[in-house]
């Protein structure tokens, strides 16, 4: 087979790339990838911000958007706030 595959084939075989493309590689895409591959980074907003090398404010704003899109959830209560991906198998989030 060809070594170079069409974009449609790549997206069909890698559903999580659809979300990254949707967010155009911006912070929400980085958060999704980080939480998917390093779930312990979701131990707190601070831990996630450190893992991404961004401010907590930027992290919170991106998380607000991901929660609005029902892709992530913050479990508030006792400190720290935990961040987890919501399962979306069709989008590669399990």
C-alpha positions as CSV (number, residue, x, y, z in Angstrom):
1,X,0.0,0.0,0.0
2,X,0.9,3.6,-0.3
3,X,3.0,5.1,2.5
4,X,1.0,8.4,2.3
5,X,-2.6,8.1,3.3
6,X,-5.4,10.6,2.5
7,X,-6.6,12.8,5.4
8,X,-10.0,11.1,5.5
9,X,-8.4,7.7,6.0
10,X,-6.2,9.0,8.8
11,X,-9.2,10.6,10.5
12,X,-11.3,7.5,10.2
13,X,-8.6,5.3,11.7
14,X,-7.8,7.8,14.5
15,X,-11.0,9.4,15.8
16,X,-9.2,11.4,18.6
17,X,-7.6,13.4,15.8
18,X,-11.0,14.7,14.8
19,X,-11.2,16.6,18.1
20,X,-7.7,17.9,17.8
21,X,-8.5,19.1,14.3
22,X,-11.8,20.7,15.6
23,X,-9.9,22.7,18.2
24,X,-7.1,23.4,15.7
25,X,-4.3,22.3,18.0
26,X,-5.1,25.0,20.6
27,X,-5.1,24.5,24.4
28,X,-8.4,22.5,24.5
29,X,-6.8,20.0,22.1
30,X,-3.7,19.8,24.3
31,X,-5.8,19.2,27.4
32,X,-7.7,16.4,25.7
33,X,-4.5,14.7,24.6
34,X,-2.8,15.2,28.0
35,X,-5.7,13.8,29.9
36,X,-6.0,10.9,27.5
37,X,-2.4,9.9,27.7
38,X,-1.5,11.1,31.2
39,X,-4.7,10.9,33.3
40,X,-2.8,11.7,36.5
41,X,-2.3,15.2,35.1
42,X,-6.0,15.7,35.9
43,X,-5.3,15.4,39.6
44,X,-5.8,19.2,39.8
45,X,-6.1,22.3,37.7
46,X,-2.6,23.3,38.9
47,X,-1.1,19.9,37.9
48,X,-2.8,20.1,34.5
49,X,-1.5,23.7,34.0
50,X,2.0,22.6,34.9
51,X,1.9,19.6,32.6
52,X,0.9,21.9,29.8
53,X,3.2,24.8,30.7
54,X,0.4,27.3,30.8
55,X,-1.3,29.5,33.4
56,X,-4.2,28.2,35.6
57,X,-6.4,30.9,34.2
58,X,-5.8,29.7,30.6
59,X,-6.4,26.1,31.8
60,X,-9.7,27.0,33.5
61,X,-11.0,28.9,30.5
62,X,-10.2,25.9,28.2
63,X,-11.8,23.5,30.7
64,X,-14.9,25.7,30.8
65,X,-15.2,25.2,27.0
66,X,-14.5,21.5,27.2
67,X,-17.2,21.1,29.9
68,X,-19.6,23.1,27.7
69,X,-18.9,20.7,24.9
70,X,-19.4,17.8,27.3
71,X,-15.9,16.4,26.7
72,X,-14.5,16.9,30.2
73,X,-15.7,17.3,33.7
74,X,-14.3,18.9,36.8
75,X,-15.2,17.2,40.1
76,X,-15.4,19.9,42.7
77,X,-15.6,19.4,46.4
78,X,-12.6,19.1,48.6
79,X,-9.5,20.6,47.1
80,X,-8.0,19.8,44.6
81,X,-10.5,19.8,41.7
82,X,-10.2,16.6,39.6
83,X,-10.4,16.8,35.9
84,X,-11.5,13.8,33.8
85,X,-12.5,13.1,30.2
86,X,-16.1,12.1,29.6
87,X,-16.3,8.9,27.6
88,X,-17.0,9.5,24.0
89,X,-15.9,6.3,22.2
90,X,-17.0,7.6,18.8
91,X,-14.6,10.5,19.2
92,X,-11.7,8.3,20.5
93,X,-12.2,9.3,24.2
94,X,-12.7,6.2,26.3
